[in-house]
Amino acid sequence: MIAQADRLRFLGNSMKSISVLEDLNKRIPNDITVLRELGVTYLIKGNNNAAKPIFQKILEVVPSDGHAKVHLGFILKSETKYEESIPLLTEGIATEEEGTKEGKYYFHLGDALYRLGRVEQAYEVYSSAAKKGFFLSKWQRSLYNVDSLTAKPWWTPDSAKVAKFIKLLEDNWQVIRDEGVANMDPKTGSFVPEVENLRESGDWKQFTLYTRGKRNDANCKRAPKTCEIIDQIPMATSNKRGQVKFSVLHPGTHIWAHCGPTNCRLRSHLGLVVPDGLRIRVKDQTRKWQEGKMLIFDDSFEHEVWHDGDSFRLILIVDFWHPELTESQRRKLTAI
């Protein structure tokens, strides 16, 4: 029955897989293999609340179970219970059991340490993971990568091979700005809060036009001129591992140091409304936005943002394919 549940999960039918595993758990209570599969399937389904007591149960039965520790640690970290998550992730990783040797657990352990101000320890975790091959480097901690792509934090339009597209965007920045500002009216419902738990403080909202290589036609109707411009940029519209979106940041916002999911894209920011008091750090270099100008960086590198100004910042984010990816590679990559 576990094989049947695995097959259902592979086919994307997590609910039926859960039903099979729940039934099996009733027949064979406290079987660790069944509980593990059930907990992981709930996580895949996005139901952390259901998964949490399952991994807690495993640790009641087998207190040393590394698989349960990393998964429970991951859940607690997602609940911002950093102090509780750290020992579980640390101990779970140390067991090197099957299911614990994954970059995401080092990623979340380091992030939890960082957010508690234990920065030196965080980078020790990141360095260790990089040496083991889980990260490209302690600074570049993306998990979905293509080997041998040039890695550097900041890029120019020429090095990214997008100079003509950057010119198109910069030439039309005021048109884009006006549509972005118009959609900031709460009555439109266009901008929605950031949901990845990347903010330490403040208010950060986004209005997405393209994601995973697909155009959001409903949103593009609210920003038709912007989408008409973006439609001329195949390096962005075809990007299955990227987005095009407006991003508004309000005063007092601090975005935690974090890394994007993949080294297959380069992220660009077009300054639309840029007051004083803003800065962005990528790796160890800090820069500022300018209205009508683009910044291009590799967001698989650690980056962090501060808004110490007194009015909102608005930019357009455009993700381009990494210029060294071939057409064949782009086609074969899974969407993120």
C-alpha positions as a Markdown table, in Angstrom:
| # | Residue | x | y | z |
|---|---|---|---|---|
| 1 | Met | 0.0 | 0.0 | 0.0 |
| 2 | Ile | 3.0 | 2.3 | 0.6 |
| 3 | Ala | 4.0 | 1.7 | -3.1 |
| 4 | Gln | 0.4 | 2.6 | -4.1 |
| 5 | Ala | 0.6 | 5.8 | -2.1 |
| 6 | Asp | 3.9 | 6.7 | -3.6 |
| 7 | Arg | 2.5 | 6.2 | -7.1 |
| 8 | Leu | -0.5 | 8.4 | -6.4 |
| 9 | Arg | 1.8 | 11.1 | -5.0 |
| 10 | Phe | 4.0 | 10.9 | -8.0 |
| 11 | Leu | 1.0 | 11.3 | -10.3 |
| 12 | Gly | 0.0 | 14.4 | -8.3 |
| 13 | Asn | -2.9 | 12.9 | -6.4 |
| 14 | Ser | -1.8 | 13.8 | -2.9 |
| 15 | Met | -5.3 | 13.6 | -1.4 |
| 16 | Lys | -5.8 | 9.9 | -2.5 |
| 17 | Ser | -2.2 | 9.1 | -1.4 |
| 18 | Ile | -3.1 | 10.6 | 2.1 |
| 19 | Ser | -6.3 | 8.6 | 2.2 |
| 20 | Val | -4.3 | 5.4 | 1.5 |
| 21 | Leu | -1.7 | 6.2 | 4.1 |
| 22 | Glu | -4.2 | 7.2 | 6.8 |
| 23 | Asp | -6.0 | 3.9 | 6.3 |
| 24 | Leu | -2.7 | 2.0 | 6.5 |
| 25 | Asn | -1.8 | 4.0 | 9.7 |
| 26 | Lys | -5.0 | 2.8 | 11.3 |
| 27 | Arg | -4.2 | -0.8 | 10.5 |
| 28 | Ile | -0.5 | -0.6 | 11.6 |
| 29 | Pro | -0.4 | 2.2 | 14.3 |
| 30 | Asn | 3.0 | 3.9 | 14.9 |
| 31 | Asp | 4.7 | 2.2 | 11.9 |
| 32 | Ile | 7.6 | 4.7 | 11.3 |
| 33 | Thr | 7.7 | 4.1 | 7.6 |
| 34 | Val | 4.0 | 4.8 | 7.2 |
| 35 | Leu | 4.2 | 7.9 | 9.4 |
| 36 | Arg | 7.1 | 9.3 | 7.5 |
| 37 | Glu | 5.3 | 8.9 | 4.2 |
| 38 | Leu | 2.2 | 10.4 | 5.6 |
| 39 | Gly | 4.0 | 13.4 | 7.1 |
| 40 | Val | 5.9 | 14.1 | 3.9 |
| 41 | Thr | 2.8 | 13.8 | 1.8 |
| 42 | Tyr | 1.0 | 16.4 | 4.0 |
| 43 | Leu | 4.0 | 18.7 | 3.5 |
| 44 | Ile | 3.8 | 18.3 | -0.3 |
| 45 | Lys | 0.2 | 19.1 | -0.1 |
| 46 | Gly | 1.1 | 22.3 | 1.9 |
| 47 | Asn | -0.7 | 21.2 | 5.0 |
| 48 | Asn | 2.0 | 21.8 | 7.6 |
| 49 | Asn | -0.5 | 21.7 | 10.5 |
| 50 | Ala | -1.4 | 18.1 | 9.6 |
| 51 | Ala | 2.2 | 17.1 | 9.1 |
| 52 | Lys | 3.5 | 18.5 | 12.4 |
| 53 | Pro | 1.8 | 16.1 | 14.9 |
| 54 | Ile | 2.9 | 13.2 | 12.7 |
| 55 | Phe | 6.6 | 14.0 | 13.0 |
| 56 | Gln | 6.1 | 14.8 | 16.7 |
| 57 | Lys | 4.6 | 11.3 | 17.1 |
| 58 | Ile | 7.6 | 9.7 | 15.3 |
| 59 | Leu | 9.9 | 11.4 | 17.8 |
| 60 | Glu | 7.9 | 10.1 | 20.7 |
| 61 | Val | 8.4 | 6.6 | 19.3 |
| 62 | Val | 12.0 | 7.0 | 18.1 |
| 63 | Pro | 13.5 | 10.2 | 19.7 |
| 64 | Ser | 16.7 | 9.9 | 17.6 |
| 65 | Asp | 14.9 | 9.8 | 14.2 |
| 66 | Gly | 16.8 | 12.3 | 12.0 |
| 67 | His | 14.2 | 12.3 | 9.2 |
| 68 | Ala | 11.5 | 13.5 | 11.6 |
| 69 | Lys | 13.8 | 16.0 | 13.2 |
| 70 | Val | 14.7 | 17.8 | 10.0 |
| 71 | His | 11.0 | 17.9 | 8.9 |
| 72 | Leu | 9.7 | 19.1 | 12.2 |
| 73 | Gly | 12.5 | 21.6 | 12.4 |
| 74 | Phe | 11.5 | 22.8 | 8.9 |
| 75 | Ile | 7.9 | 23.2 | 10.1 |
| 76 | Leu | 8.8 | 25.1 | 13.2 |
| 77 | Lys | 11.1 | 27.4 | 11.3 |
| 78 | Ser | 8.2 | 28.2 | 8.9 |
| 79 | Glu | 6.2 | 29.2 | 12.0 |
| 80 | Thr | 9.1 | 31.6 | 12.9 |
| 81 | Lys | 9.9 | 29.4 | 16.0 |
| 82 | Tyr | 13.6 | 29.8 | 15.3 |
| 83 | Glu | 14.9 | 28.8 | 18.7 |
| 84 | Glu | 12.9 | 25.5 | 18.6 |
| 85 | Ser | 13.8 | 24.7 | 15.0 |
| 86 | Ile | 17.6 | 25.1 | 15.3 |
| 87 | Pro | 18.4 | 22.0 | 17.5 |
| 88 | Leu | 16.0 | 19.8 | 15.5 |
| 89 | Leu | 17.6 | 20.8 | 12.2 |
| 90 | Thr | 21.1 | 20.6 | 13.6 |
| 91 | Glu | 20.6 | 17.1 | 15.1 |
| 92 | Gly | 18.7 | 15.8 | 12.2 |
| 93 | Ile | 21.3 | 16.9 | 9.7 |
| 94 | Ala | 24.1 | 15.4 | 11.8 |
| 95 | Thr | 22.5 | 11.9 | 11.6 |
| 96 | Glu | 23.0 | 11.8 | 7.8 |
| 97 | Glu | 20.0 | 9.5 | 7.6 |
| 98 | Glu | 18.2 | 9.0 | 4.3 |
| 99 | Gly | 16.0 | 12.0 | 3.7 |
| 100 | Thr | 18.2 | 14.4 | 5.7 |
| 101 | Lys | 20.9 | 15.1 | 3.1 |
| 102 | Glu | 19.3 | 17.9 | 1.3 |
| 103 | Gly | 20.3 | 21.5 | 0.8 |
| 104 | Lys | 17.0 | 22.9 | 2.0 |
| 105 | Tyr | 17.7 | 21.8 | 5.6 |
| 106 | Tyr | 21.0 | 23.6 | 5.7 |
| 107 | Phe | 19.3 | 26.6 | 4.0 |
| 108 | His | 16.6 | 26.8 | 6.8 |
| 109 | Leu | 19.1 | 26.1 | 9.6 |
| 110 | Gly | 21.3 | 28.9 | 8.5 |
| 111 | Asp | 18.4 | 31.2 | 7.9 |
| 112 | Ala | 17.0 | 30.6 | 11.4 |
| 113 | Leu | 20.5 | 31.3 | 12.9 |
| 114 | Tyr | 20.8 | 34.5 | 10.9 |
| 115 | Arg | 17.4 | 35.8 | 11.9 |
| 116 | Leu | 18.4 | 35.3 | 15.6 |
| 117 | Gly | 21.5 | 37.4 | 15.0 |
| 118 | Arg | 23.9 | 34.4 | 15.1 |
| 119 | Val | 25.4 | 35.4 | 11.8 |
| 120 | Glu | 28.8 | 33.8 | 12.1 |
| 121 | Gln | 27.2 | 30.4 | 12.9 |
| 122 | Ala | 24.8 | 30.9 | 9.9 |
| 123 | Tyr | 27.7 | 31.3 | 7.6 |
| 124 | Glu | 29.5 | 28.3 | 9.1 |
| 125 | Val | 26.4 | 26.2 | 8.2 |
| 126 | Tyr | 26.4 | 27.7 | 4.7 |
| 127 | Ser | 30.1 | 27.1 | 4.2 |
| 128 | Ser | 29.7 | 23.5 | 5.4 |
| 129 | Ala | 26.8 | 22.9 | 3.0 |
| 130 | Ala | 28.8 | 24.4 | 0.1 |
| 131 | Lys | 31.7 | 22.1 | 0.8 |
| 132 | Lys | 29.4 | 19.1 | 0.7 |
| 133 | Gly | 28.0 | 20.3 | -2.7 |
| 134 | Phe | 24.5 | 21.4 | -1.5 |
| 135 | Phe | 25.2 | 25.1 | -2.4 |
| 136 | Leu | 27.2 | 26.7 | -5.2 |
| 137 | Ser | 28.9 | 28.7 | -2.5 |
| 138 | Lys | 28.1 | 30.1 | 1.0 |
| 139 | Trp | 26.8 | 33.2 | -0.8 |
| 140 | Gln | 24.9 | 31.5 | -3.7 |
| 141 | Arg | 22.5 | 29.2 | -2.0 |
| 142 | Ser | 19.9 | 28.4 | -4.8 |
| 143 | Leu | 18.7 | 24.9 | -4.9 |
| 144 | Tyr | 17.6 | 24.4 | -8.5 |
| 145 | Asn | 20.7 | 25.0 | -10.6 |
| 146 | Val | 22.5 | 24.3 | -13.9 |
| 147 | Asp | 26.2 | 23.6 | -13.5 |
| 148 | Ser | 29.0 | 25.8 | -14.9 |
| 149 | Leu | 26.9 | 29.0 | -15.5 |
| 150 | Thr | 28.9 | 32.2 | -14.8 |
| 151 | Ala | 28.3 | 33.3 | -11.3 |
| 152 | Lys | 28.6 | 36.9 | -10.2 |
| 153 | Pro | 26.4 | 39.1 | -8.1 |
| 154 | Trp | 26.0 | 42.2 | -10.4 |
| 155 | Trp | 25.6 | 42.2 | -14.2 |
| 156 | Thr | 25.5 | 44.9 | -16.9 |
| 157 | Pro | 23.1 | 45.0 | -19.8 |
| 158 | Asp | 25.8 | 43.9 | -22.2 |
| 159 | Ser | 27.1 | 41.0 | -20.1 |
| 160 | Ala | 23.6 | 39.8 | -19.6 |
| 161 | Lys | 23.0 | 40.2 | -23.3 |
| 162 | Val | 19.8 | 42.1 | -22.8 |
| 163 | Ala | 20.9 | 45.6 | -23.7 |
| 164 | Lys | 18.2 | 46.2 | -26.3 |
| 165 | Phe | 15.5 | 45.1 | -23.8 |
| 166 | Ile | 16.9 | 47.3 | -21.0 |
| 167 | Lys | 16.8 | 50.2 | -23.4 |
| 168 | Leu | 13.1 | 49.4 | -24.3 |
| 169 | Leu | 12.2 | 49.3 | -20.6 |
| 170 | Glu | 14.1 | 52.5 | -19.7 |
| 171 | Asp | 12.7 | 54.4 | -22.6 |
| 172 | Asn | 9.2 | 53.6 | -21.4 |
| 173 | Trp | 9.7 | 53.8 | -17.7 |
| 174 | Gln | 7.2 | 56.6 | -17.1 |
| 175 | Val | 4.5 | 54.7 | -19.0 |
| 176 | Ile | 5.2 | 51.7 | -16.8 |
| 177 | Arg | 5.4 | 53.9 | -13.7 |
| 178 | Asp | 2.0 | 55.4 | -14.3 |
| 179 | Glu | 0.3 | 52.0 | -14.7 |
| 180 | Gly | 2.0 | 50.7 | -11.6 |
| 181 | Val | 0.9 | 53.7 | -9.5 |
| 182 | Ala | -2.7 | 53.5 | -10.8 |
| 183 | Asn | -2.9 | 49.9 | -9.6 |
| 184 | Met | -1.7 | 50.9 | -6.1 |
| 185 | Asp | -5.2 | 52.1 | -5.4 |
| 186 | Pro | -6.6 | 49.6 | -2.9 |
| 187 | Lys | -9.9 | 49.5 | -4.8 |
| 188 | Thr | -8.1 | 47.6 | -7.7 |
| 189 | Gly | -7.0 | 44.8 | -5.5 |
| 190 | Ser | -3.9 | 44.4 | -7.8 |
| 191 | Phe | -1.2 | 44.4 | -5.2 |
| 192 | Val | -1.0 | 41.6 | -2.7 |
| 193 | Pro | 1.3 | 41.0 | 0.3 |
| 194 | Glu | 4.5 | 39.1 | 0.0 |
| 195 | Val | 3.9 | 35.6 | 1.4 |
| 196 | Glu | 7.3 | 34.0 | 1.6 |
| 197 | Asn | 8.1 | 35.3 | 5.1 |
| 198 | Leu | 11.0 | 37.4 | 3.9 |
| 199 | Arg | 10.2 | 40.5 | 5.8 |
| 200 | Glu | 11.5 | 41.3 | 9.2 |
| 201 | Ser | 9.4 | 44.5 | 9.3 |
| 202 | Gly | 7.3 | 46.8 | 7.2 |
| 203 | Asp | 5.0 | 46.4 | 4.2 |
| 204 | Trp | 5.9 | 44.8 | 0.9 |
| 205 | Lys | 3.3 | 44.1 | -1.8 |
| 206 | Gln | 3.5 | 42.7 | -5.4 |
| 207 | Phe | 1.4 | 42.8 | -8.5 |
| 208 | Thr | 2.4 | 39.9 | -10.8 |
| 209 | Leu | 2.0 | 40.1 | -14.6 |
| 210 | Tyr | 3.9 | 37.0 | -15.7 |
| 211 | Thr | 5.0 | 34.0 | -13.8 |
| 212 | Arg | 6.7 | 30.7 | -14.7 |
| 213 | Gly | 6.7 | 31.7 | -18.4 |
| 214 | Lys | 2.9 | 32.4 | -18.4 |
| 215 | Arg | 1.1 | 35.7 | -18.9 |
| 216 | Asn | -1.5 | 36.6 | -16.4 |
| 217 | Asp | -4.1 | 38.0 | -18.8 |
| 218 | Ala | -6.4 | 39.3 | -16.1 |
| 219 | Asn | -3.6 | 41.3 | -14.5 |
| 220 | Cys | -2.3 | 42.5 | -17.9 |
| 221 | Lys | -5.7 | 44.0 | -18.6 |
| 222 | Arg | -5.0 | 46.3 | -15.6 |
| 223 | Ala | -1.5 | 47.2 | -17.0 |
| 224 | Pro | -1.9 | 46.8 | -20.8 |
| 225 | Lys | 0.8 | 49.2 | -21.9 |
| 226 | Thr | 3.4 | 47.5 | -19.5 |
| 227 | Cys | 2.4 | 44.1 | -20.8 |
| 228 | Glu | 2.6 | 45.2 | -24.4 |
| 229 | Ile | 6.2 | 46.3 | -23.7 |
| 230 | Ile | 7.1 | 43.0 | -21.9 |
| 231 | Asp | 5.6 | 41.0 | -24.7 |
| 232 | Gln | 8.5 | 42.2 | -26.8 |
| 233 | Ile | 11.0 | 40.6 | -24.5 |
| 234 | Pro | 11.1 | 36.8 | -25.1 |
| 235 | Met | 14.1 | 36.4 | -22.6 |
| 236 | Ala | 11.5 | 37.3 | -19.9 |
| 237 | Thr | 8.1 | 36.1 | -21.2 |
| 238 | Ser | 9.5 | 32.6 | -21.8 |
| 239 | Asn | 11.3 | 32.3 | -18.5 |
| 240 | Lys | 9.8 | 29.3 | -16.7 |
| 241 | Arg | 11.9 | 30.1 | -13.7 |
| 242 | Gly | 11.1 | 33.8 | -13.4 |
| 243 | Gln | 8.5 | 36.5 | -13.0 |
| 244 | Val | 7.6 | 40.0 | -14.1 |
| 245 | Lys | 5.9 | 42.0 | -11.4 |
| 246 | Phe | 5.5 | 45.4 | -9.8 |
| 247 | Ser | 6.9 | 45.6 | -6.3 |
| 248 | Val | 6.0 | 48.3 | -3.8 |
| 249 | Leu | 8.0 | 48.7 | -0.6 |
| 250 | His | 6.8 | 51.0 | 2.2 |
| 251 | Pro | 8.9 | 52.9 | 4.8 |
| 252 | Gly | 10.4 | 50.9 | 7.6 |
| 253 | Thr | 10.6 | 47.7 | 5.6 |
| 254 | His | 13.6 | 45.4 | 6.0 |
| 255 | Ile | 13.8 | 42.3 | 3.8 |
| 256 | Trp | 15.9 | 39.6 | 5.3 |
| 257 | Ala | 19.0 | 38.4 | 3.6 |
| 258 | His | 17.9 | 35.6 | 1.3 |
| 259 | Cys | 18.6 | 33.8 | -2.0 |
| 260 | Gly | 16.4 | 33.1 | -4.9 |
| 261 | Pro | 15.6 | 29.5 | -5.9 |
| 262 | Thr | 17.7 | 29.1 | -9.1 |
| 263 | Asn | 20.9 | 30.3 | -10.9 |
| 264 | Cys | 19.1 | 30.1 | -14.3 |
| 265 | Arg | 17.8 | 33.7 | -14.2 |
| 266 | Leu | 19.1 | 37.2 | -13.8 |
| 267 | Arg | 16.8 | 39.6 | -12.0 |
| 268 | Ser | 16.4 | 43.2 | -13.1 |
| 269 | His | 14.8 | 46.1 | -11.2 |
| 270 | Leu | 13.5 | 49.1 | -13.1 |
| 271 | Gly | 13.2 | 52.1 | -10.7 |
| 272 | Leu | 9.8 | 53.8 | -11.0 |
| 273 | Val | 9.3 | 55.7 | -7.8 |
| 274 | Val | 12.5 | 55.9 | -5.7 |
| 275 | Pro | 12.7 | 58.2 | -2.7 |
| 276 | Asp | 15.9 | 58.7 | -0.6 |
| 277 | Gly | 16.8 | 56.2 | 2.1 |
| 278 | Leu | 16.7 | 52.9 | 0.1 |
| 279 | Arg | 19.5 | 50.4 | -0.6 |
| 280 | Ile | 20.0 | 46.8 | -1.8 |
| 281 | Arg | 22.9 | 44.6 | -1.0 |
| 282 | Val | 23.9 | 41.6 | -3.2 |
| 283 | Lys | 26.7 | 39.5 | -1.7 |
| 284 | Asp | 29.0 | 42.2 | -0.3 |
| 285 | Gln | 28.1 | 45.1 | -2.6 |
| 286 | Thr | 25.4 | 47.6 | -1.8 |
| 287 | Arg | 23.7 | 49.8 | -4.5 |
| 288 | Lys | 20.7 | 52.1 | -4.8 |
| 289 | Trp | 17.9 | 52.4 | -7.3 |
| 290 | Gln | 17.4 | 55.3 | -9.7 |
| 291 | Glu | 14.2 | 56.3 | -11.4 |
| 292 | Gly | 14.2 | 55.2 | -15.0 |
| 293 | Lys | 17.3 | 53.0 | -14.6 |
| 294 | Met | 17.7 | 49.3 | -14.4 |
| 295 | Leu | 19.8 | 47.3 | -11.9 |
| 296 | Ile | 20.6 | 43.7 | -12.9 |
| 297 | Phe | 21.8 | 41.1 | -10.4 |
| 298 | Asp | 21.9 | 37.3 | -9.9 |
| 299 | Asp | 19.3 | 36.8 | -7.2 |
| 300 | Ser | 20.6 | 33.3 | -6.4 |
| 301 | Phe | 23.3 | 35.2 | -4.5 |
| 302 | Glu | 22.4 | 36.5 | -1.0 |
| 303 | His | 20.6 | 39.8 | -1.1 |
| 304 | Glu | 19.0 | 42.1 | 1.4 |
| 305 | Val | 16.9 | 45.3 | 1.2 |
| 306 | Trp | 16.4 | 48.3 | 3.6 |
| 307 | His | 13.8 | 51.1 | 3.2 |
| 308 | Asp | 14.8 | 53.9 | 5.6 |
| 309 | Gly | 13.0 | 56.6 | 3.6 |
| 310 | Asp | 9.7 | 58.3 | 4.2 |
| 311 | Ser | 7.5 | 57.3 | 1.1 |
| 312 | Phe | 6.9 | 54.3 | -1.0 |
| 313 | Arg | 9.3 | 52.7 | -3.4 |
| 314 | Leu | 7.9 | 51.2 | -6.7 |
| 315 | Ile | 9.9 | 49.1 | -9.1 |
| 316 | Leu | 9.2 | 46.7 | -12.0 |
| 317 | Ile | 10.9 | 43.3 | -11.6 |
| 318 | Val | 11.8 | 41.5 | -14.8 |
| 319 | Asp | 13.6 | 38.1 | -14.8 |
| 320 | Phe | 15.7 | 37.2 | -17.8 |
| 321 | Trp | 17.1 | 33.8 | -18.6 |
| 322 | His | 20.8 | 33.5 | -17.8 |
| 323 | Pro | 22.6 | 34.3 | -21.1 |
| 324 | Glu | 24.6 | 31.1 | -21.1 |
| 325 | Leu | 21.6 | 28.7 | -21.1 |
| 326 | Thr | 21.0 | 27.2 | -24.5 |
| 327 | Glu | 17.5 | 27.0 | -26.1 |
| 328 | Ser | 17.6 | 23.3 | -25.5 |
| 329 | Gln | 18.4 | 23.7 | -21.8 |
| 330 | Arg | 15.6 | 26.3 | -21.4 |
| 331 | Arg | 13.1 | 24.0 | -22.9 |
| 332 | Lys | 14.0 | 21.1 | -20.7 |
| 333 | Leu | 14.1 | 23.0 | -17.4 |
| 334 | Thr | 11.1 | 22.5 | -15.0 |
| 335 | Ala | 9.1 | 25.6 | -14.0 |
| 336 | Ile | 9.7 | 27.2 | -10.6 |
